[in-house]
Amino acid sequence: MNGITECKLDFRGVIIILLLTAAYFACYFYVPQKMCYLFFAGIAVTAVFQFRSSPGFWLPMLPLLFMAGGGTLPTGTFNPAIATIVMIAFTLLYVFDRVLWNKPLFVPSPYLFFIFIAILVQACSVFISIHLHGQHSLNAIRDGSSLFLFFPLAVIIPVICRTEKKFNQLLRAMLITLLVAAAIGVMQYFSITSFSRVDMSLGYIYKGRVAGLFGNANIFAGYLELSIPPAIALFFREKDIRWKITAAVAIALGILGVLYSFSRGGLICTFIGCGITLLYIFRTKVWIPVIFGILTVFILIHNAGTFERQMSFFMNPKAHLNQPTILHRYVSYRGFFNQFAESPVTGVGWGAREFFWGRTRIYTFWEVRHCKSTEMIKTFGGLNSLFLNHAVKGGIIALIPILLMFGAIYAAFIRAFRRGGGIVAVAIIAGIFSFMIHQIIGNQIRFPTVNSQFWFVLGLLFVLASSNFSKPNRKDRKKLQQSPKPILHEN
C-alpha cells in the first residue's frame, strides 16, 4: 500500500477526458470515416508541430505520404487527393517558415526560370480556354494545372537540401518508399486467388494486374519507372551494408512490381532506365550490363507463360495488330490528331467535356470528342498520351510548356553531371527519360502519386546542378576522417 502513489487527476482533468471521449464518439457516429481519420491525424500532426515545426524535418516524410495519398476526400464540387492536400499544407508551412525567419524562398537558377516561363505559358493557355472557348473556369484550372501540381517541390528541395547529408537522407527516403510500394504490389499479386477475365478472351491467362496503392496498374508502373534507377544508383553509392541490402531488395521487388503490373510500356521503359544506369556504372566493362540484359530476357522468355501479355507483344507483334487494346489506341489517336488539326493553335480548351463519337457501344471503336463544359466535372481523361492531351486541349501553345520543362531538365542534368553529380544524376535522368518515353502512349504524370515523385526527383536533380550544394571532395573527406575530434573545454 505504501508503494501506491496518489492519483493526481483532479476534477478538471476528468472533465477534459470526458469531453475528449464525447468528441471521439461524436466523430465515430456522425462524421464520415475518412474525415474522422483526417481530424485525428490533424490533431496528432498539430501536436508534433509544437516540437518539430521545421520544413526540413518533414521533407523526408513526403515521398511516403505522397505514395500513400492517392485516395480522394469528398468535398462536394470535386475530390482532391490526399497527396495534393499534403502538398498544399507543406507549401504553406514552408512559405510561413521562410517569411517568419526572413529567408529567401528559392535558390535562383536558370532551370527554375525556364520552368516558371513554362508555367506562365500554361496559365495563358488556361486563360484562353476560359475566355475564348468558354470552358468552365474551375474545370479549366484543375485540368490545365495537373502537370505542374507538385512543382513547389522543385523550388523547396534545393533550398532545404544544401548538404550531402541531407541529400543522402532524401535518397534514402525515396528508397524506403519504393520498398514499401513495391512490397505492397508483390503481396497483392500473391494474394489473388482467381484469374483476370479482362484479357482472357484474348488468350492471356494471368491472376490480375497489380496496382499497389495507386489504383491503376499503369500508374503503378509509371511510379516504378521513376524510382528504380535512383535505387540502383544508391545501391552502388552506399557504403553501409544495411542500406545496400535494402536497396537490393527494393530493386528486386520494384522489378517484380513492374512485371506483375503487366504493363507493356512500363516493362520497356523500366528496362531502358535501368539499362542506361547500368551502362554508365559499368562503362569500362560494358559486357556486365549486356550479360544482365541477356539474363533478364532469358528469364522472361523462360516464364513467357506467366508474362505472356507482355512477352507476346514483343515476340510476335503482328499478331497484336487486331487486338482491341491496340485498335482502341489507333482509333483514339487518329481522332486526337483530327481534333488538333481543327484547332492547332489554341486547342479545344482545358476542362472540355468528353463524349464518345461513333455508331457502336464497343469501347474499341469509341473516338473521344470534346465540347464546352458548363458544369463541374469530377475527373478528366488524359487521352492516353501527355503530348496529345496538351496538343488537343491547348494546341501549340500548350506544347510549349512541355518543351520548356524537358529542355530545362536536360540542361540541369548537363550542369549536374559536370559538377560531379555522377551516378545519381545519370540515374535520375535515366528514370525521367524512360518515363518521358512512356508518356507518348500514356499520361501517368497527371496523377498526384506520380506527379509528386516526378517533381521530387527533379528537385534532387536541381540540387546537384545548384552552386549552393556543398559536396566535399575526396581530399576534404580524407581530412575530415583523419582530423582528431575537437576537445571541448568548459569555461
C-alpha distance (Angstrom), angle and dihedral (degrees) to the residues before:
residue distance angle dihedral
M1 . . .
N2 3.78 . .
G3 3.79 90.5 .
I4 3.82 93.6 60.5
T5 3.80 112.5 99.1
E6 3.76 122.3 -141.8
C7 3.80 116.8 -96.7
K8 3.80 109.7 -110.6
L9 3.81 95.5 -165.9
D10 3.80 105.6 117.9
F11 3.79 131.3 -171.1
R12 3.81 92.6 -84.0
G13 3.81 91.6 53.8
V14 3.80 91.4 50.8
I15 3.82 90.7 52.2
I16 3.82 91.2 50.4
I17 3.82 91.9 50.4
L18 3.82 91.2 48.8
L19 3.81 91.7 49.1
L20 3.81 91.7 49.3
T21 3.80 90.3 48.8
A22 3.81 91.0 49.7
A23 3.83 90.2 49.2
Y24 3.80 90.3 50.7
F25 3.81 93.8 52.2
A26 3.80 91.2 43.6
C27 3.80 90.1 54.9
Y28 3.79 91.1 43.7
F29 3.82 95.0 53.9
Y30 3.82 104.4 29.8
V31 3.83 106.8 28.1
P32 3.85 124.8 70.5
Q33 3.78 113.9 -103.4
K34 3.82 95.5 -113.7
M35 3.78 92.3 49.4
C36 3.81 89.7 47.4
Y37 3.79 91.8 53.7
L38 3.80 90.4 45.7
F39 3.82 90.9 50.9
F40 3.80 95.1 52.3
A41 3.80 91.8 40.6
G42 3.80 87.8 53.7
I43 3.80 90.7 52.7
A44 3.81 91.0 49.9
V45 3.80 93.3 47.0
T46 3.81 90.9 47.4
A47 3.81 90.1 52.5
V48 3.81 91.1 50.8
F49 3.81 90.2 47.6
Q50 3.78 88.3 63.2
F51 3.81 88.2 68.4
R52 3.83 103.0 24.1
S53 3.80 111.7 35.3
S54 3.81 99.0 145.8
P55 3.84 115.2 112.6
G56 3.81 88.7 -141.3
F57 3.80 89.5 65.1
W58 3.83 92.9 54.0
L59 3.80 98.3 40.2
P60 3.87 96.8 83.6
M61 3.82 89.4 52.6
L62 3.79 94.1 57.4
P63 3.86 98.7 82.0
L64 3.79 91.2 57.7
L65 3.81 92.5 44.8
F66 3.80 91.9 48.0
M67 3.80 92.7 47.9
A68 3.81 92.2 51.4
G69 3.82 93.7 39.3
G70 3.77 100.6 80.0
G71 3.80 92.6 111.5
T72 3.78 119.0 97.3
L73 3.79 132.4 -132.2
P74 3.82 117.3 -137.3
T75 3.80 110.9 -122.3
G76 3.81 101.5 163.0
T77 3.81 103.1 -108.9
F78 3.82 99.3 44.6
N79 3.77 136.8 -13.6
P80 3.81 115.1 -116.9
A81 3.79 117.2 -156.3
I82 3.79 118.3 -112.8
A83 3.80 88.5 -121.0
T84 3.81 89.7 57.6
I85 3.80 91.4 51.4
V86 3.81 90.3 49.5
M87 3.82 90.2 50.7
I88 3.80 92.4 50.6
A89 3.81 92.1 47.9
F90 3.81 92.9 47.5
T91 3.81 92.2 47.8
L92 3.80 91.0 51.9
L93 3.81 90.1 48.5
Y94 3.80 90.7 49.7
V95 3.82 94.1 48.9
F96 3.82 91.9 46.1
D97 3.82 91.5 49.5
R98 3.81 94.2 48.4
V99 3.81 93.9 45.8
L100 3.82 92.4 44.8
W101 3.81 92.8 54.3
N102 3.83 93.7 36.2
K103 3.81 94.6 -118.5
P104 3.82 128.2 148.4
L105 3.79 115.8 -90.8
F106 3.81 96.7 -142.1
V107 3.78 143.9 11.7
P108 3.84 109.1 -112.7
S109 3.79 112.8 -119.8
P110 3.81 135.2 153.5
Y111 3.83 90.4 -123.1
L112 3.79 93.2 59.1
F113 3.80 88.3 46.0
F114 3.80 92.2 58.4
I115 3.79 91.5 45.6
F116 3.80 89.0 51.1
I117 3.81 87.4 53.0
A118 3.82 88.9 49.8
I119 3.80 90.5 52.5
L120 3.81 90.3 48.6
V121 3.82 91.6 52.0
Q122 3.81 90.2 47.3
A123 3.82 89.0 51.3
C124 3.81 88.7 53.0
S125 3.81 89.3 52.1
V126 3.82 90.2 52.1
F127 3.82 89.6 47.6
I128 3.81 90.0 53.3
S129 3.80 90.4 48.5
I130 3.80 91.1 55.4
H131 3.80 101.9 39.9
L132 3.82 101.9 29.6
H133 3.81 103.7 32.4
G134 3.81 95.3 30.0
Q135 3.79 95.8 -128.6
H136 3.79 120.0 166.7
S137 3.81 105.6 -85.0
L138 3.82 98.3 -133.9
N139 3.80 91.5 44.0
A140 3.80 91.3 51.6
I141 3.81 93.3 47.5
R142 3.80 94.3 47.2
D143 3.80 94.7 44.7
G144 3.79 95.5 42.1
S145 3.81 95.9 47.5
S146 3.82 96.9 52.1
L147 3.83 93.5 97.6
F148 3.83 94.3 54.5
L149 3.80 97.7 34.4
F150 3.82 95.0 119.1
F151 3.80 96.8 30.8
P152 3.87 92.4 122.8
L153 3.81 87.8 75.0
A154 3.82 89.8 67.3
V155 3.82 87.8 55.8
I156 3.81 99.4 40.2
I157 3.81 100.6 44.9
P158 3.85 96.9 58.5
V159 3.82 89.1 50.0
I160 3.81 96.5 50.1
C161 3.81 99.0 32.0
R162 3.82 102.4 65.1
T163 3.80 101.3 135.0
E164 3.78 133.5 58.6
K165 3.81 90.2 -118.7
K166 3.80 91.7 59.0
F167 3.80 90.9 43.3
N168 3.81 91.5 54.3
Q169 3.79 89.3 47.6
L170 3.80 91.3 57.3
L171 3.80 92.2 46.2
R172 3.79 89.9 52.7
A173 3.79 90.7 47.7
M174 3.81 88.8 55.4
L175 3.80 89.7 47.8
I176 3.81 93.4 52.8
T177 3.79 90.0 48.0
L178 3.81 91.3 51.1
L179 3.81 89.7 49.4
V180 3.81 92.4 52.2
A181 3.82 94.9 43.9
A182 3.82 94.2 47.1
A183 3.82 93.5 44.2
I184 3.80 90.5 53.3
G185 3.81 90.6 50.0
V186 3.81 94.1 49.0
M187 3.82 92.2 46.6
Q188 3.78 88.6 48.9
Y189 3.80 90.5 56.3
F190 3.81 94.8 50.3
S191 3.81 91.1 46.4
I192 3.84 91.8 60.5
T193 3.80 109.9 102.3
S194 3.82 100.9 177.7
F195 3.81 134.0 51.8
S196 3.78 130.5 -100.8
R197 3.80 112.9 -104.8
V198 3.81 94.3 -167.2
D199 3.81 97.1 86.7
M200 3.81 98.1 18.1
S201 3.80 90.5 101.3
L202 3.82 87.9 58.3
G203 3.79 91.9 54.8
Y204 3.82 98.5 -101.0
I205 3.79 114.0 131.1
Y206 3.79 114.1 -170.2
K207 3.79 137.6 133.2
G208 3.76 97.4 -109.8
R209 3.78 144.4 -71.7
V210 3.79 112.3 -81.9
A211 3.79 121.7 -139.8
G212 3.81 103.3 174.9
L213 3.80 108.8 -156.7
F214 3.81 93.1 -27.3
G215 3.80 99.8 85.4
N216 3.81 94.7 -132.9
A217 3.80 132.5 57.4
N218 3.81 94.8 -135.8
I219 3.81 91.4 51.6
F220 3.80 89.0 50.4
A221 3.81 90.4 51.1
G222 3.81 91.3 49.9
Y223 3.80 90.7 53.1
L224 3.81 91.4 50.6
E225 3.82 91.7 49.7
L226 3.80 89.6 61.1
S227 3.81 95.9 41.5
I228 3.81 107.7 43.6
P229 3.86 100.1 62.6
P230 3.87 93.1 54.3
A231 3.81 87.9 48.1
I232 3.82 89.3 55.2
A233 3.81 89.6 50.7
L234 3.80 90.6 49.7
F235 3.81 90.9 51.1
F236 3.82 91.6 58.7
R237 3.80 93.8 37.0
E238 3.79 100.1 51.1
K239 3.79 120.7 91.9
D240 3.80 95.9 -170.0
I241 3.82 110.7 90.2
R242 3.81 91.7 -146.6
W243 3.77 92.4 59.5
K244 3.80 90.7 44.4
I245 3.80 90.0 56.1
T246 3.81 90.6 45.9
A247 3.81 90.9 51.2
A248 3.81 92.1 47.8
V249 3.81 91.9 51.6
A250 3.81 91.9 45.9
I251 3.83 91.5 50.5
A252 3.81 92.7 48.8
L253 3.80 93.2 47.5
G254 3.81 91.0 44.4
I255 3.81 92.4 54.6
L256 3.80 89.9 47.2
G257 3.79 88.2 50.1
V258 3.81 90.6 54.9
L259 3.80 90.8 49.2
Y260 3.79 93.9 47.2
S261 3.80 91.1 48.6
F262 3.84 85.0 64.5
S263 3.79 88.8 -145.9
R264 3.78 110.1 155.3
G265 3.79 94.1 -163.4
G266 3.80 90.1 45.1
L267 3.81 91.8 53.6
I268 3.81 93.6 49.9
C269 3.80 95.2 45.3
T270 3.81 94.5 44.9
F271 3.80 88.8 50.6
I272 3.84 89.4 51.1
G273 3.81 94.3 48.2
C274 3.79 94.4 46.8
G275 3.81 91.0 44.1
I276 3.81 93.4 53.7
T277 3.80 91.1 48.5
L278 3.81 94.0 48.6
L279 3.80 92.5 45.1
Y280 3.79 89.6 56.8
I281 3.81 93.6 45.7
F282 3.81 92.3 49.5
R283 3.80 96.3 32.2
T284 3.80 90.5 135.8
K285 3.82 91.6 46.0
V286 3.78 103.9 40.2
W287 3.79 91.8 165.1
I288 3.83 90.5 73.0
P289 3.84 96.9 64.6
V290 3.80 89.0 39.3
I291 3.81 89.4 57.4
F292 3.81 89.7 46.4
G293 3.80 89.7 53.0
I294 3.79 93.6 47.6
L295 3.80 91.4 49.2
T296 3.80 91.0 48.9
V297 3.80 92.4 51.3
F298 3.83 90.6 46.1
I299 3.81 91.9 51.8
L300 3.80 92.0 48.3
I301 3.81 92.4 48.5
H302 3.80 89.9 46.8
N303 3.82 88.6 54.2
A304 3.80 94.9 38.9
G305 3.80 89.9 129.1
T306 3.80 91.2 64.5
F307 3.79 96.5 39.4
E308 3.79 96.8 34.9
R309 3.81 92.6 129.4
Q310 3.79 89.8 63.5
M311 3.79 103.3 29.6
S312 3.80 97.7 47.3
F313 3.80 89.3 55.6
F314 3.82 89.9 61.2
M315 3.81 99.1 33.9
N316 3.81 96.4 47.0
P317 3.83 109.4 15.7
K318 3.83 95.4 161.8
A319 3.79 90.9 64.8
H320 3.81 90.1 60.1
L321 3.80 98.5 56.0
N322 3.81 92.3 93.1
Q323 3.80 97.2 42.8
P324 3.81 117.0 118.2
T325 3.80 93.2 -123.1
I326 3.83 90.7 57.4
L327 3.80 96.7 38.6
H328 3.78 90.0 49.6
R329 3.80 91.4 57.5
Y330 3.79 92.4 44.2
V331 3.81 93.2 52.4
S332 3.81 92.2 42.6
Y333 3.80 94.7 48.1
R334 3.80 91.6 47.8
G335 3.79 89.4 53.8
F336 3.80 91.5 47.7
F337 3.80 91.7 52.9
N338 3.81 89.5 49.8
Q339 3.80 91.3 51.7
F340 3.80 91.2 48.1
A341 3.81 90.0 51.9
E342 3.83 90.1 53.8
S343 3.82 92.6 57.2
P344 3.81 109.2 11.5
V345 3.82 98.5 163.4
T346 3.81 106.2 45.2
G347 3.82 102.8 11.4
V348 3.81 125.1 -147.9
G349 3.80 92.6 -58.4
W350 3.80 135.3 -96.5
G351 3.78 114.9 -82.3
A352 3.81 92.5 29.4
R353 3.80 116.6 161.4
E354 3.80 114.6 -111.7
F355 3.78 125.4 -137.2
F356 3.79 132.7 166.5
W357 3.79 121.2 -111.0
G358 3.80 118.2 -154.7
R359 3.78 146.3 80.5
T360 3.77 98.6 -104.2
R361 3.79 134.4 64.8
I362 3.82 93.0 -144.1
Y363 3.80 105.1 116.2
T364 3.80 92.6 -137.2
F365 3.76 93.2 70.5
W366 3.78 99.3 41.3
E367 3.76 114.1 123.0
V368 3.79 112.8 -158.9
R369 3.79 114.7 -130.6
H370 3.81 130.3 178.8
C371 3.77 136.5 -140.9
K372 3.80 137.7 172.1
S373 3.81 115.5 -63.5
T374 3.79 117.5 -137.2
E375 3.82 101.1 174.4
M376 3.78 138.3 36.4
I377 3.81 117.0 -66.7
K378 3.79 117.7 -153.3
T379 3.82 99.6 -151.1
F380 3.80 135.7 6.5
G381 3.78 130.1 -142.2
G382 3.78 121.5 -118.8
L383 3.83 94.5 -147.0
N384 3.84 89.3 -127.3
S385 3.80 89.8 -85.9
L386 3.78 133.9 68.2
F387 3.79 93.1 -149.5
L388 3.80 96.1 45.5
N389 3.80 90.1 45.7
H390 3.81 90.5 57.6
A391 3.79 93.5 40.3
V392 3.82 94.4 51.6
K393 3.81 98.1 40.8
G394 3.79 101.0 34.3
G395 3.79 105.5 15.7
I396 3.78 122.2 -150.2
I397 3.80 90.1 -27.5
A398 3.82 90.3 62.6
L399 3.80 92.6 46.9
I400 3.81 90.8 60.4
P401 3.86 93.9 69.6
I402 3.82 90.8 54.0
L403 3.80 92.0 51.1
L404 3.81 91.8 46.5
M405 3.80 92.5 47.4
F406 3.80 96.6 49.9
G407 3.81 91.0 40.5
A408 3.82 89.6 55.6
I409 3.80 90.0 47.1
Y410 3.80 94.8 54.6
A411 3.81 91.8 42.8
A412 3.82 88.7 52.9
F413 3.80 89.7 50.1
I414 3.81 92.0 53.9
R415 3.80 89.9 50.1
A416 3.81 92.8 46.0
F417 3.79 92.3 47.9
R418 3.80 92.5 50.9
R419 3.81 90.4 49.2
G420 3.79 91.0 56.8
G421 3.81 101.1 -91.1
G422 3.78 87.4 142.6
I423 3.76 119.6 162.3
V424 3.82 95.9 2.6
A425 3.81 93.5 53.6
V426 3.81 90.9 47.2
A427 3.81 92.2 47.9
I428 3.82 92.7 49.5
I429 3.80 93.7 48.7
A430 3.83 90.4 44.2
G431 3.79 89.9 56.0
I432 3.81 92.4 45.8
F433 3.82 92.2 46.3
S434 3.82 93.6 50.7
F435 3.79 90.0 44.2
M436 3.81 90.1 51.4
I437 3.81 90.2 53.5
H438 3.80 89.3 53.1
Q439 3.82 89.8 52.3
I440 3.81 89.2 66.7
I441 3.83 88.8 71.1
G442 3.80 97.4 21.7
N443 3.79 142.2 36.0
Q444 3.79 105.8 -148.5
I445 3.80 92.5 139.5
R446 3.80 91.3 77.4
F447 3.83 91.8 66.8
P448 3.83 115.1 90.0
T449 3.81 95.6 -130.0
V450 3.81 92.2 56.9
N451 3.80 97.2 32.3
S452 3.81 89.8 56.8
Q453 3.81 91.8 51.7
F454 3.81 91.2 47.9
W455 3.81 94.0 53.9
F456 3.81 92.0 40.8
V457 3.82 93.6 58.0
L458 3.80 88.7 41.4
G459 3.81 88.7 55.5
L460 3.81 89.3 53.6
L461 3.80 89.8 50.9
F462 3.81 90.0 52.3
V463 3.81 88.1 51.5
L464 3.80 90.8 57.2
A465 3.80 90.1 47.5
S466 3.81 93.8 47.7
S467 3.79 120.8 101.2
N468 3.81 90.0 -145.4
F469 3.81 92.3 65.1
S470 3.81 107.3 105.8
K471 3.77 110.1 -150.5
P472 3.81 114.8 169.3
N473 3.76 115.5 -131.6
R474 3.78 124.8 -132.7
K475 3.82 94.8 -90.6
D476 3.79 91.7 51.7
R477 3.79 91.0 48.7
K478 3.80 91.5 52.5
K479 3.79 90.8 49.3
L480 3.79 91.0 50.1
Q481 3.80 90.9 49.4
Q482 3.80 94.6 46.2
S483 3.81 98.5 42.1
P484 3.81 114.8 96.8
K485 3.78 119.3 -114.8
P486 3.83 112.2 -96.1
I487 3.79 117.5 -106.1
L488 3.79 113.5 -129.3
H489 3.83 113.8 -141.0
E490 3.74 118.9 -156.4
N491 3.81 114.8 -129.1
